[in-house]
Amino acid sequence: MTGSAVADETVYVGWQAGAGAGPGATETGGVDAVSVDADPEWRVDPGAVRGPPAVVDGVVYAGTPAAAHAFDAADGEELWRVEPAGNTGSPTVADGLAFLGSTSSRFYAVDAATGEQAWELTPGKWPNYAPAVADGVLYLCSWATRVYAVDAATGERRWVRSLENPLSDPVVADGTVYVAPENTLVALREE
């Protein structure tokens, strides 16, 4: 299990499974929808899901090595699929956009309803962490040990901070961004 989300009496579980090791290894995975009473509702197998799915307004969003996906929460029907270069991480959905990083050093914002690209940012090595959105600002981290604040609607950079160690998923509270590089909590503000 790579993570789960709960909405409307249903638990949506992301999962991945591998077979073998090395160059010939295979990987599969997907999303299971299970009622809170433990009754299976549906399963989709688009590939190894990289982190917990997001569920917003009746849509389940998940990232796999090949694509980012949107599924109807009621029956698992695929609504759209976006194939950016590189693995995609856990999506974050806010203000009508789905935000996703990839191992190709690119970060994407796509229309949450259609999957059409709204903007793209190249913040550096592997912006694969699940971003946070607050007050119209998107906060994301990259393996290049940077934290970025960008306008969520346009992708325009507001600020960048460099830290010494690989980063965690950012969280935001009261205008402060928190990240946890290697057993440390760091608080950042725009000021």
C-alpha positions in Angstrom: 0.0 0.0 0.0 1.4 3.4 -0.9 -1.3 5.5 0.8 -5.0 6.0 1.1 -7.7 8.7 1.0 -11.3 8.6 2.3 -14.3 10.4 0.8 -18.0 9.7 1.0 -17.8 6.4 3.0 -15.2 5.0 0.6 -11.5 4.4 1.2 -9.3 4.7 -1.9 -6.1 2.8 -1.6 -3.1 3.2 -3.8 -0.8 0.2 -4.2 2.1 -1.3 -6.0 3.7 -4.7 -6.4 6.8 -5.9 -8.0 8.2 -9.1 -9.4 11.9 -9.9 -9.8 14.9 -7.6 -9.5 17.2 -5.8 -11.8 16.5 -4.8 -15.5 13.9 -7.5 -16.0 11.8 -6.6 -13.0 8.2 -5.8 -13.5 5.8 -3.6 -11.5 2.1 -3.4 -11.3 -0.3 -1.5 -9.1 -3.4 0.6 -9.0 -6.2 2.0 -6.9 -8.8 0.0 -4.9 -12.0 1.5 -3.8 -13.4 -0.2 -0.6 -16.4 0.9 1.4 -15.8 1.8 5.1 -17.6 -1.5 5.8 -14.8 -3.3 3.9 -16.9 -4.2 0.8 -14.8 -3.9 -2.5 -16.4 -1.4 -4.9 -13.9 -1.3 -7.8 -10.2 -1.7 -8.8 -8.2 -0.1 -11.5 -4.7 -1.3 -12.5 -3.0 1.6 -14.4 0.5 0.8 -12.9 2.4 1.2 -9.6 0.7 4.1 -7.8 3.4 6.4 -6.3 1.9 7.6 -3.1 -1.7 8.2 -1.8 -4.4 9.1 -4.3 -6.2 12.4 -3.9 -10.0 12.5 -4.0 -11.7 15.8 -4.8 -15.3 16.4 -6.0 -16.0 12.8 -7.0 -12.7 12.3 -8.8 -9.7 10.1 -7.7 -6.3 11.3 -8.9 -3.2 9.0 -8.8 0.3 9.1 -10.2 2.2 6.1 -11.8 5.5 5.6 -13.5 3.8 6.2 -16.9 1.1 8.8 -16.2 -1.1 10.8 -14.0 -4.7 9.6 -13.9 -8.1 10.8 -13.0 -10.8 8.2 -12.2 -14.5 8.6 -11.5 -14.8 7.9 -7.7 -18.1 6.1 -8.2 -17.0 3.4 -10.6 -13.3 3.8 -11.4 -13.8 4.9 -15.0 -10.8 6.7 -16.3 -11.7 10.3 -17.0 -8.3 11.4 -18.3 -4.6 10.4 -18.5 -1.6 12.7 -18.8 1.8 11.2 -19.8 4.5 13.6 -18.7 8.2 12.6 -19.0 9.2 10.6 -15.9 7.4 9.1 -13.0 4.7 11.2 -11.4 4.3 11.6 -7.7 1.2 12.0 -5.6 -1.0 14.7 -7.1 -2.4 17.7 -5.1 -5.7 19.1 -6.3 -6.8 22.7 -5.6 -8.6 25.6 -7.3 -9.5 23.5 -10.3 -6.0 22.3 -11.0 -4.1 19.0 -10.4 -0.4 19.6 -9.5 2.2 16.9 -10.1 5.9 16.5 -10.1 7.9 14.1 -12.2 11.4 12.5 -12.1 12.1 14.4 -15.4 12.8 17.6 -13.4 9.5 19.1 -14.5 6.5 20.1 -12.5 3.0 20.3 -14.1 -0.3 21.9 -13.4 -3.2 20.4 -15.4 -6.9 21.2 -15.5 -8.5 18.9 -12.9 -11.5 18.3 -15.1 -9.9 17.6 -18.4 -6.2 16.9 -17.8 -5.2 19.7 -20.2 -1.9 21.3 -19.2 -2.2 24.8 -17.6 1.5 25.4 -17.1 4.9 23.7 -16.6 7.8 24.6 -14.4 11.4 23.2 -14.4 12.5 23.6 -10.8 15.4 21.2 -10.8 16.1 17.6 -10.0 13.0 15.5 -9.3 10.1 17.7 -8.0 8.4 14.5 -7.1 7.1 15.4 -3.7 3.4 16.1 -3.1 3.0 19.9 -3.1 0.9 22.0 -0.8 -1.5 24.8 -1.9 -2.6 27.7 0.4 -4.1 31.1 -0.5 -3.4 30.7 -4.2 0.3 29.8 -3.7 1.7 26.4 -4.5 4.7 25.1 -2.4 6.8 22.3 -3.7 10.1 20.7 -3.0 12.7 19.1 -5.2 15.6 16.7 -4.7 17.8 19.6 -5.7 17.1 20.6 -2.0 15.0 23.6 -2.8 11.6 24.8 -1.7 9.6 26.8 -4.2 6.6 29.1 -3.8 4.8 29.8 -7.1 1.5 31.3 -8.1 -0.8 28.3 -8.3 -2.8 29.7 -11.3 0.1 30.7 -13.5 3.2 28.9 -12.2 5.1 32.3 -11.8 7.8 31.9 -9.2 7.4 34.0 -6.0 10.4 32.7 -4.1 12.9 29.9 -3.8 14.8 28.7 -0.7 17.8 26.3 -0.7 18.3 23.8 2.1 21.1 21.4 2.7 19.3 18.0 2.8 16.7 16.2 0.7 13.3 17.4 1.6 9.9 16.1 2.6 6.4 17.0 1.4 5.7 20.6 2.4 2.8 21.5 4.6 1.4 25.1 5.2 -0.2 26.7 8.2 -0.8 30.4 8.8 1.4 31.5 6.0 4.4 29.4 7.1 5.7 26.5 5.0 7.1 23.5 6.9 9.5 20.9 5.5 11.5 18.2 7.3 14.9 17.5 5.8 16.6 14.6 7.6 15.2 14.7 11.2 14.9 18.5 11.3 11.8 20.8 11.0 12.3 23.9 9.0 9.8 26.8 8.9 9.9 29.2 5.9 7.9 32.4 5.3 7.8 34.7 2.2 9.0 37.8 4.1 
